[in-house]
Amino acid sequence: MKEKVMEGMQRFSKAMFIPVLILPIAGILIALGNVFTNQRLLEAVPLLDNPITTGFGTILSGSLVSILGNLGLIFCVGITVGLAKKEKSVAGFTALLGYLVFVNAMNKFMELNGLLAEAEAMQGAGQKLIMGVQILDMGVFLGIILGLVTAFIHNKFIETELKGALQIYGGSRFVFIVLIPTVILLAVVLTYIWPFFQSGINSLGGLIQRSGNFGLFLYGALERLLIPTGLHHLIYTPFLYTSLGGVEEVGGQVFEGARNIYYAEIADPSVSRLSESVIWDARGISKMFGLIGACLAMYHTAKPENKAKAKAILIPVAFTSFIAGVTEPIEFSFMFVAPLLFVVHAALSGLSFVALNLLDVRAIGPNGMIDFLLYNLPLGIEKTSWPMYILVGLAFFVIYYVVFRFLITKFNFKTVGREDAEQDTKMYSKKEYKEKKSNEKKTKEKEPVAQESPGMASVIVDALGGANNIKTVTNCYTRLRLTLDEPDLVDEAALKSETGANGIIVKDQNVQVVYGLAVNSIRKQVDNYLGTKEID
C-alpha cells in the first residue's frame, strides 16, 4: 500500500508540472507588457511613450492576466494529460468537455435550488463567474479534482470496445459517456460539501498566515527538503495558486495565491506596493546567491590535484542555478555524500524567506536572475525594494560559503573534488561498460524490444538494465523519471560517468536521473531509441 501511495503521489507530482511550467511564461510576458506601460520608464525613455508601444504593453499584459481567471480549466486539462497512460491528446480534449459540463451542471443545480447569490454578494457567498457562468468559487482545486477524475475514467475505459451497432461508441466516446453522469453527480455533491472544505482551507490559510515567520521558514525549508522525493511541487503549488498563499482584490477582481496576486499586481499601475502574499513566491535567494557560495566552498576545499575537475563541474551548474534557477545539479552533488549539508541548505533557504519578510522586501527571483530582472526592475524600488533583495542575497552568499566550508572540512565530507582515489568515478569505455553489465545481469534471456542505435541513449538504456527493464519514461524540468521492473540493475556509476547524470534516486520501482536543463533532449533520444510513441 505504501508503495502504491508513493507511486501515485509521484505520478500526480509529474502531472502537475504540465500546467505549472507553462504559467511562468504568462508571468514573464505580463511583466514585459508592464515594461511598456511603466510610467517611470516612459519618462526616462520618451521614445517609448507612444500609442503603439504602450498599446502593445496594455494588450499583452491585459490579455494574459485573463489566464489567472481560468486556472481551473488549465489545471484540469494539464493534469488529465499528465496522468493519461495513452491517447493523451484525446484525454485532454475530454477533460475540456468534462469541465464545461461540470460548470454548467453546478450552475443549473444551484439555480434550481435558489442557491445563486446576487451579483454584488457573490464574493461573500463564496461564488464566482467561471467562463461567464456563476458557480462556487473552487479555484484551482476544481481543476485538480476534475483532472484526477477524468484521468481515472480515461485510463479505465479508453480501451473499452462495444459490439454491433454500438461499436462507434467505444474507446474515447465511451469515456465521455461515463464522464457525463460522473461530473454531473460530482457537481451536485460538491455544491453541498465544498463550502465545508473551503471553510477548512480558509482556516488553514489563516493559521499559516498568522504563523508569520515560522510558517515562512517551514515553507522554505520543506520546499527544499522534499526535492529527493520529487514531491516538492506539492508544497509550493497550493501557496502559489490557491487561497493558502493569500487573497487580494486587485483592480476590482479577487485573486487567490501568491503567484496570481503578483501577476495581477504588476499589471495594475494603480498598485503602489506589492502585497505581503508575494513573499510566498520569494524563492530565489538560495538559487541565485546561496548555492553559488556553496559551490565556491566546495571548490576551495577540493584537493589540489582535483581543483581543475571541480571547477569544470561546479562552474556550469553554478551558472545554471544563478541564471535559470535550476538547483538540482548542485544539490545532488552533495545530497547523498553529505546529507547534513542538504539539511543545512534547506534551513538556510527557509531563513532567506524570513529575512526578506523582516526587511519588508517584495522582490522575487523564482527562476534565477533572468526572472529577477524582468519582474522587479521595471516595477521600481517602491513596489519591490529590489536593491535590498540583492544585499540579502550577498549576505546569504557569504553565510553559505562560511557554513559549507566549515562543515566540509570539519567532517571531511566527500564533496566534489574531495573523493578518495579508490572512490573516484571511473570513466568506462562503452565496450568495458557493456562487458561489466553482462557479468552483473541475471542469466535469464530476454527478448529485445529496441533496435540498436548510436548515441548516448543506448548507454542510458543499458545502464537502466536494458530496454525490457523500462516500463515508463517521463521527465520533469530537470529529471528523467522512469519506472523499472528491476531497479537493482541500475548502474549509477555508468549513468554519471558515461551520460553526465548529476544524481540518481531509486525508490522502489521509481527511478529519477537528474540531468538538468538538457533533460528534454535526453528524454527524446531515449524515446526514439526505445521506439516509444505514447508514454505513461
HELIX and SHEET records of a PDB file:
HELIX    1   1 LYS A    2  VAL A   35  1                                  34    
HELIX    2   2 GLN A   39  ALA A   44  1                                   6    
HELIX    3   3 PRO A   46  LEU A   48  5                                   3    
HELIX    4   4 PRO A   51  VAL A   65  1                                  15    
HELIX    5   5 SER A   66  ASN A   70  5                                   5    
HELIX    6   6 LEU A   71  LEU A   83  1                                  13    
HELIX    7   7 LYS A   88  LEU A  112  1                                  25    
HELIX    8   8 ALA A  119  ALA A  121  5                                   3    
HELIX    9   9 VAL A  140  PHE A  157  1                                  18    
HELIX   10  10 GLY A  164  TYR A  169  5                                   6    
HELIX   11  11 SER A  172  ARG A  210  1                                  39    
HELIX   12  12 GLY A  212  LEU A  225  1                                  14    
HELIX   13  13 ILE A  227  THR A  229  5                                   3    
HELIX   14  14 HIS A  233  TYR A  241  1                                   9    
HELIX   15  15 SER A  243  GLY A  245  5                                   3    
HELIX   16  16 ALA A  258  ILE A  266  1                                   9    
HELIX   17  17 GLU A  276  ASP A  281  5                                   6    
HELIX   18  18 ILE A  285  ILE A  285  1                                   1    
HELIX   19  19 SER A  286  GLY A  290  3                                   5    
HELIX   20  20 LEU A  291  HIS A  300  1                                  10    
HELIX   21  21 PRO A  304  ASN A  306  5                                   3    
HELIX   22  22 LYS A  307  ALA A  324  1                                  18    
HELIX   23  23 GLU A  328  PHE A  334  1                                   7    
HELIX   24  24 PRO A  339  LEU A  358  1                                  20    
HELIX   25  25 MET A  369  ASN A  376  1                                   8    
HELIX   26  26 LEU A  377  LEU A  379  5                                   3    
HELIX   27  27 ILE A  381  THR A  384  1                                   4    
HELIX   28  28 TRP A  386  PHE A  411  1                                  26    
HELIX   29  29 ALA A  421  GLN A  423  5                                   3    
HELIX   30  30 LYS A  430  GLU A  440  1                                  11    
HELIX   31  31 MET A  456  ALA A  463  1                                   8    
HELIX   32  32 ALA A  467  ASN A  469  5                                   3    
HELIX   33  33 PRO A  487  LEU A  489  5                                   3    
HELIX   34  34 GLU A  492  THR A  499  1                                   8    
HELIX   35  35 GLY A  516  ALA A  518  5                                   3    
HELIX   36  36 VAL A  519  LEU A  530  1                                  12    
SHEET    1   A 2 GLN A 127  ILE A 130  0                                        
SHEET    2   A 2 VAL A 133  LEU A 136 -1                                        
SHEET    1   B 2 VAL A 247  VAL A 250  0                                        
SHEET    2   B 2 GLN A 253  GLU A 256 -1                                        
SHEET    1   C 4 ILE A 470  ASN A 475  0                                        
SHEET    2   C 4 ARG A 479  LEU A 484 -1                                        
SHEET    3   C 4 ASN A 510  VAL A 514 -1                                        
SHEET    4   C 4 GLY A 503  LYS A 507 -1                                        
END                                                                             
